[in-house]
Amino acid sequence: MKLEIEQIDRVIEMAWEDRTPFEAITFQFGLKEQEVIALMRREMKPSSFRMWRERVQGRATKHGKKRTFEKGRFKCSRQKSITNNKITKR
């Protein structure tokens, strides 16, 4: 699958986010976990890739089967709701 530059940037952003599981990347972009790892290795500096891999390997939130909650999305109690977003008020 050929991804546009904007899509590659979004995949990298999602891969760095702690609470975004690989399954969400697969659903949105059709990339399996191994393909995301290959993309990260290709697009990042070696030191950044190693730091990311260390961070992701033991993180249960990056793997849907290891998550502690079943349905819905995690939302921090301090996170503002979308209705308070300035963009939606334009």
Sine and cosine of phi, psi and omega as CSV:
sin_phi,cos_phi,sin_psi,cos_psi,sin_omega,cos_omega
0.00,0.00,0.75,-0.66,0.00,-1.00
-1.00,-0.09,0.87,-0.49,0.00,-1.00
-0.98,-0.22,0.57,-0.82,0.10,-1.00
-0.97,0.26,0.28,-0.96,-0.02,-1.00
-0.85,0.53,-0.67,0.74,0.00,-1.00
-0.90,0.44,-0.61,0.79,0.02,-1.00
-0.93,0.37,-0.65,0.76,0.05,-1.00
-0.88,0.48,-0.70,0.71,0.04,-1.00
-0.86,0.51,-0.66,0.75,-0.01,-1.00
-0.93,0.37,-0.64,0.77,0.04,-1.00
-0.88,0.48,-0.71,0.71,0.02,-1.00
-0.88,0.47,-0.68,0.73,0.03,-1.00
-0.87,0.49,-0.72,0.69,0.00,-1.00
-0.91,0.42,-0.61,0.79,0.00,-1.00
-0.92,0.39,-0.54,0.84,0.02,-1.00
-0.97,0.25,-0.46,0.89,-0.02,-1.00
-0.93,0.38,0.77,-0.64,-0.06,-1.00
-0.90,0.43,-0.61,0.79,-0.13,-0.99
-0.99,-0.10,0.10,0.99,0.05,-1.00
-0.99,-0.11,0.93,-0.37,-0.03,-1.00
-0.97,0.26,0.38,-0.93,0.05,-1.00
-0.86,0.50,-0.49,0.87,0.01,-1.00
-0.88,0.47,-0.55,0.83,0.04,-1.00
-0.93,0.38,-0.61,0.79,0.05,-1.00
-0.92,0.38,-0.65,0.76,0.04,-1.00
-0.88,0.47,-0.71,0.71,-0.01,-1.00
-0.88,0.47,-0.69,0.73,-0.10,-1.00
-0.99,0.15,-0.62,0.79,-0.12,-0.99
-0.88,-0.48,-0.13,0.99,0.01,-1.00
0.97,0.24,0.31,0.95,0.01,-1.00
-0.98,-0.19,0.79,-0.61,0.07,-1.00
-0.98,0.21,0.21,-0.98,-0.05,-1.00
-0.81,0.58,-0.71,0.70,-0.02,-1.00
-0.90,0.44,-0.56,0.83,0.04,-1.00
-0.94,0.33,-0.57,0.82,0.07,-1.00
-0.91,0.41,-0.68,0.73,0.03,-1.00
-0.87,0.48,-0.70,0.72,0.02,-1.00
-0.89,0.45,-0.65,0.76,0.03,-1.00
-0.89,0.45,-0.71,0.71,0.01,-1.00
-0.88,0.47,-0.67,0.74,0.01,-1.00
-0.89,0.45,-0.65,0.76,-0.05,-1.00
-0.96,0.29,-0.61,0.79,-0.16,-0.99
-1.00,-0.06,-0.24,0.97,-0.08,-1.00
-0.94,-0.35,0.32,-0.95,0.13,-0.99
-0.92,0.40,0.50,-0.86,-0.02,-1.00
-0.82,0.57,-0.65,0.76,-0.02,-1.00
-0.93,0.38,-0.62,0.78,0.03,-1.00
-0.92,0.38,-0.63,0.77,0.03,-1.00
-0.89,0.45,-0.72,0.69,0.01,-1.00
-0.87,0.49,-0.67,0.74,0.02,-1.00
-0.89,0.46,-0.68,0.73,0.02,-1.00
-0.89,0.45,-0.70,0.71,-0.02,-1.00
-0.88,0.47,-0.68,0.74,0.05,-1.00
-0.86,0.51,-0.68,0.74,-0.04,-1.00
-0.92,0.40,-0.64,0.77,-0.13,-0.99
-0.99,0.11,-0.55,0.84,-0.15,-0.99
-0.83,0.56,-0.68,0.73,-0.05,-1.00
-0.99,-0.15,0.10,1.00,-0.12,-0.99
-1.00,0.05,0.90,-0.43,-0.03,-1.00
-0.92,0.39,-0.47,0.88,-0.06,-1.00
-0.95,0.32,-0.26,0.97,0.01,-1.00
-1.00,0.09,-0.15,0.99,-0.03,-1.00
-0.82,-0.57,0.88,-0.47,-0.09,-1.00
-0.82,0.57,-0.59,0.81,-0.04,-1.00
-0.96,0.29,-0.33,0.94,-0.02,-1.00
-0.99,-0.13,-0.07,1.00,-0.05,-1.00
-0.94,0.35,0.50,-0.87,-0.04,-1.00
-1.00,0.07,-0.31,0.95,0.02,-1.00
-0.93,-0.37,0.55,-0.83,-0.13,-0.99
-1.00,0.02,-0.82,0.57,-0.13,-0.99
-0.89,-0.46,0.36,-0.93,0.06,-1.00
0.98,0.18,-0.12,-0.99,-0.01,-1.00
-0.89,-0.46,0.52,-0.85,0.08,-1.00
-0.96,0.28,0.69,-0.73,0.08,-1.00
-0.65,-0.76,0.83,-0.55,0.01,-1.00
-0.91,0.42,0.60,-0.80,0.00,-1.00
-0.91,0.42,-0.37,0.93,0.01,-1.00
-1.00,0.02,-0.13,0.99,-0.02,-1.00
-0.97,0.25,0.72,-0.69,0.02,-1.00
-0.95,0.32,0.51,-0.86,0.04,-1.00
-0.98,0.20,0.35,-0.94,-0.05,-1.00
-0.88,0.47,-0.52,0.86,-0.03,-1.00
-0.91,0.41,-0.35,0.94,0.04,-1.00
-1.00,0.01,0.02,1.00,-0.01,-1.00
-0.94,0.35,0.71,-0.70,-0.03,-1.00
-0.88,0.47,-0.54,0.84,-0.04,-1.00
-0.90,0.43,-0.62,0.79,-0.05,-1.00
-0.95,0.30,-0.25,0.97,-0.04,-1.00
-1.00,-0.02,0.00,1.00,0.00,-1.00
-0.97,0.23,0.00,0.00,0.00,0.00
